Amino acid sequence: MNTDPLPANRLRAAPAIALPGIWRGSELGRQSAAVVPTGWPRLDRELPGGGWPSQSLTEVLVSQPAAIEWRLLSPALRQVVARGGHIAAVAPPHPPYLPGLRQAGLDERRFVWIEAQTPAERLWTTEQLIKARACGAVIAWLPQARPEQIRRLQVCAQSFEGLVFLCRPEAARRDSSAAPLRVHAGFGLDWELRLHILKRRGPMMDGMIALASMPDGLARVITPQLLRPSRLFSREVPADAVGGPVTALRARRDAAIQ
């Protein structure tokens, strides 16, 4: 009887076990449930299954509530609405701006805005919407949710065919969470969205993802120079100027002070 261990090369060549919820640590996990493309191809390549997952929670952590979420999620929400689904927004920090929703391609007739004042009301409303399975997507702002409450929502979401997004403050990134997907979103200097995937089914992601994003209404009214503000910070004063090379913006500011 041969009890010698398998050679290392044979171990590496062994096929992965094709079971739901199992994946190699060096590769993106398999997504057994359906996904909705995010509308950002660069982001899709970094997500298991290539999009926002259904039957699961997705946490979106932001520093400025209601300033980033709609721009990030609108492309996927348009697909939900196009299929006849409704979108429920639970306790957004500001009343939804209907002209902006229309500009994003979201029909307000399929949009439900629910006011909930206390943390308990927000959690209860979110859980009932998930259990009712009456919406294509649920977006809830839960700044004070505790880990055990997130875990309960994740259990409920596993039987929900739609999308569930929990919008939470940036500080929550330090908290544990049962959500399989966590994304931190912020703005870049040139209007782009800058994303860091904090948690996913697969290897950790160290870098940032930059997504070109300019609101249509803003692009029509700002000057061409402001389409790329970073260029204002990259110009240099000639090398023979007093004090050596500095940015032109700094030079103009110093001149104004003098």
N, C-alpha and C positions, 0 to 999 in steps of 0.2 A: 504494500500500500504506500503510495507516494504522498507524503505529508509536507513536501517542500512548499514554501509560499510561492505565489505567482510572481513572476518577474515584474519589475516596476513598469516596463513598457506595456505589458499586457494589462496591468491595472489601469493605466492611462487610456488604453484603447477601449476599455469596457464601455458599452453604451449606457447613456443615462437612463434611469428608470422613468418611464413615461407614465407618471401618476399625477393626478391633479394635486396641486399644492406642493409639489416636489420639484426642485430645480438645483442646478449647480450654483455654488456661491459666486462663481465668476461670470455668470450669465443672467440675463433678465428672466424672471420667473414666467412660467406659463400662466396665461389668463384663461381660466375655464369659462368664466362668464363673458357676456358680450361687452364690447367697449364702444365708445363713441369717439371718433377722431377729435382731437383738441382743436383742429383748425390751424395748428402751428406745426408744420412738418418736422422742424428741428426738435420740438418737444416730444412729438409722437415717437421719435426714434429712441428716446430715453425712457419710455414708459412700457411696462409689461403689456403685451397685447397691442401696443401702438395707439393708445388713447386713454381717455378717462374711463375707469372701470364702473360697471354696474354691479349690483349686489355687494356693494362695498362702500366704505366711507373714503372721502378725499378731503384732507384738511388743507386749507389755503391760509397761510400765516402772512399777515401784512402789517406794516408799520402805520399805514394811513387807511383806516377802514372805509370802504365804499369808494375809494379812489382808484383801486387797481382791479378789484374782483371782476367788475363788469367787462372791462377790456380783455381780461384773460379768459373769461368763461363764455363770452358772447358767441364766438364761432361755434362752439359745441351746442349752446342753447338754441341757436338758429336751426340746427339739425333736429333737435327735439321738437321744436315748434313746427318745422316743415313736415314732420311725420304725424302731426295732429296732437302732440302731447302738450300738457299744461306745465307751467313753471310756477312753483310756489316759493316766495321769498319771505322768510320768517325774520321779523325784527331787523330790517336793514337800518343802519345808523341814520340815513337820510331818506326821505320819500323818493321812490323811483322817479326819474325824470322821463316822462313819456316821450317827448321828442327825441331824446337820446336813445331810448329803446327802439323807436321806429327806425332811427338812423342805423342802429346795429342790426336791423332786420328782424326784430322781435315784435310780433303782433301783440299789442296790449290786451286784446280780447282773450288771449291764452296766458295771461299773466295775472297771478294772484298775489296780492301784497297783504301780509298778515301782521298786525301790530301785536306785540307781546312785550309787556313792560318788565316783568321780573325774570330772573334766571329760571325759576321753576316753570313759569308760563312758557318761556322759550323752549325749554327741554320737552315739556309735555306736548306742545304743539308740533315740534319736529318729529317726535316719536309717533304721534297719531297720524301725521301725514305719511310717514314711511309705512306704517302698518296698513293704512287704507289703500295704498298702491294706486292712488287716483291721479298721480302726477307723473310726468315724464322726467322731472328734475325737481329736487328740493335744495334750496340754498338757505342756510340758517346761520345767523350771526350769534355765536355763543362765546362771548369773551370770558365767561366765568365758569365754564364747564369743567368738572373734575374728571380725573382719569377713569374712575368707575362709571361715570355717566357716559363718557365716550365709548367705553366698552359695551354698555347696554345698547347704545345706538348702533354700534357695529353689528351686534347680534341681530338686531331688527333688520338692518340693511341687507343682510345675507339672503333674505327672501323678497327683496324689492328689485324689480327689473330695471328701474330707472337710475338716475344719477343722484348722488347725495354729496353736497359740498358743505363743509363746516368752515365758516370764515372766523378766524380767531386772531388775537393780537400776536405780534412778533415775539413777545416775551414767552408765549406758550411753547416755543421751540425747546425750552429747557424741561418741559414736562413730558412724562411718559404718555403714550397714546396707543390705543388699540387700532387706530386707523392704519390700514396697510400702505396708504400713500399720503405723504406729507410734503407740501411744496411751500417754500418761502418765496414771496414775490415782492419786488420793488421796482422803482423806476431808475433808468439810466439817464445819462446827461443828454443823449440825443433822442429823448422821448421813448426809447425802447423799454420793453419789460425785461427785467433781469431776474432769472429764476434760479433757485438752488433746490434740488430735490433732496430733502432731508431724510426721507425714508421711502423705500420701494421694495418690491420683491425682486431682489437681485443685489449686485455689488453696490457699495456706497459710491456716491458721486461727489467728487471733491471740487470740481470747477463750477462755473456759472453758465447758464444758457441765456444768450441775448436774443430777444425776439423783436424785430423791427415793428414798431407800433406807433402810428400817428393818427389820432382822431380825425376823421374826415372833415368835420367842421372846422377844426383848428388849422388844418393844412391849407385851407382856402384863404385864411385871413392873415397868417403870419408872413413875415418877409422871408425871402429865400435864405438869407444869412442865418435866420433862426431855425431853419429846418435841421441844421447841424450845429448846435451851439458849441460842441467840442472844438470846432475849428477856431472859435474866438479865443480859446485858451492855448492853442498850439502855435500861433504866430509868434515869431521872435523879433526883438529889436535887433538891428545890425550889430555884429560882434564888436565894432569899434565904438559903440555907444558907451557912455560913462556907466560904470558898474557892471559891464558885461551883459551877456544875453539874458533877458527876462521876457516874460510873456508880454505881448502888446497890451493885453487887458490890464496887467499890473502897471505898465507904463502910463496908460491913460488915467488910471486911478490916482497914481502918485502926482501926476500933473494937475489933476483937479484939486488935490489937497493943497498943493503949493499955491 
